[in-house]
Amino acid sequence: MSYDYPELYYRIYPKVISRVDEHLSGNYSMEEITKEQMEKMVDDIYIKMVEECPEIHEDPYERRHRGRYRGMQNIFYGRSRIVRDLITILLISELLRRNQSFYPL
């Protein structure tokens, strides 16, 4: 049985590869990447995705449709949060993959 990845994966993954290539540039050590650098990489990829697909940043089910009091109490995960999480997962996965291939078992 063949499983295809969602279209969003095919749009994000090349950007992740490109950003990792730019950042590492021959240095394959993941230990040297700080949390701030990681967040910057995620932000850069997210900005490119919003330029390509502006609907990601414009969530139709914003909190304004809920009651003010109730909307403030519930945790809200919109499209932008989900896309950022997916970018982070793919970024960490790629960094780990490269780190593992650099240090053979």
C-alpha positions as CSV (number, residue, x, y, z in Angstrom):
1,M,0.0,0.0,0.0
2,S,1.4,3.4,-0.9
3,Y,0.9,6.4,1.3
4,D,1.4,9.9,-0.1
5,Y,2.4,12.8,2.1
6,P,0.0,15.9,2.1
7,E,0.7,18.6,-0.4
8,L,1.9,20.9,2.4
9,Y,4.8,18.5,3.0
10,Y,5.9,18.8,-0.6
11,R,5.9,22.6,-0.3
12,I,7.6,22.8,3.0
13,Y,10.3,20.1,2.8
14,P,12.3,21.7,-0.1
15,K,12.4,25.0,1.9
16,V,13.6,23.1,5.0
17,I,16.4,21.4,3.0
18,S,17.5,24.7,1.5
19,R,17.5,26.5,4.9
20,V,19.5,23.7,6.5
21,D,22.0,23.7,3.6
22,E,22.4,27.5,4.1
23,H,22.8,27.3,7.8
24,L,25.1,24.3,8.1
25,S,27.3,25.0,5.0
26,G,29.6,22.0,5.6
27,N,29.4,21.9,9.4
28,Y,27.2,18.9,10.2
29,S,27.1,19.3,14.0
30,M,23.6,19.8,15.3
31,E,24.8,20.5,18.9
32,E,26.0,23.9,17.9
33,I,22.6,25.1,16.8
34,T,21.0,27.3,19.5
35,K,17.3,27.6,20.2
36,E,17.3,31.2,18.8
37,Q,18.9,29.9,15.5
38,M,16.3,27.2,15.3
39,E,13.4,29.6,15.8
40,K,14.9,32.0,13.2
41,M,15.1,29.1,10.7
42,V,11.4,28.2,11.4
43,D,10.4,31.9,11.1
44,D,12.3,32.2,7.7
45,I,10.6,29.1,6.3
46,Y,7.2,30.2,7.6
47,I,7.5,33.6,5.9
48,K,8.4,31.9,2.6
49,M,5.3,29.6,3.0
50,V,3.0,32.6,3.8
51,E,4.3,34.3,0.6
52,E,3.6,31.2,-1.4
53,C,0.3,30.4,0.4
54,P,-1.2,33.5,2.1
55,E,-4.2,31.5,3.3
56,I,-2.0,29.8,5.9
57,H,-1.7,33.1,7.9
58,E,-5.4,33.9,7.5
59,D,-7.3,31.5,9.6
60,P,-11.1,31.7,8.9
61,Y,-11.9,30.3,12.4
62,E,-10.2,33.0,14.5
63,R,-11.2,33.7,18.0
64,R,-13.4,36.6,17.0
65,H,-16.2,34.1,16.2
66,R,-16.3,32.8,19.7
67,G,-17.5,34.6,22.8
68,R,-14.9,36.9,24.3
69,Y,-14.7,35.2,27.7
70,R,-14.8,31.6,26.4
71,G,-12.3,32.3,23.6
72,M,-9.8,33.6,26.1
73,Q,-9.9,30.4,28.2
74,N,-9.5,27.9,25.5
75,I,-6.1,27.1,23.9
76,F,-6.3,28.0,20.2
77,Y,-4.2,26.3,17.5
78,G,-4.8,27.9,14.2
79,R,-3.3,27.1,10.8
80,S,-0.2,29.2,11.5
81,R,0.6,27.2,14.6
82,I,0.1,23.9,12.9
83,V,2.3,24.9,9.9
84,R,5.0,26.2,12.3
85,D,4.9,22.9,14.2
86,L,5.2,20.9,10.9
87,I,8.2,23.1,9.9
88,T,9.8,22.5,13.2
89,I,9.3,18.7,13.0
90,L,10.7,18.5,9.5
91,L,13.6,20.8,10.4
92,I,14.6,18.6,13.5
93,S,14.1,15.5,11.4
94,E,16.4,16.7,8.7
95,L,19.1,17.9,11.2
96,L,19.0,14.5,13.0
97,R,19.1,12.7,9.7
98,R,22.2,14.6,8.6
99,N,23.8,14.3,12.0
100,Q,23.3,10.5,12.0
101,S,24.7,10.1,8.4
102,F,27.8,12.1,9.4
103,Y,28.6,9.8,12.4
104,P,28.3,6.2,11.2
105,L,27.2,3.6,13.7
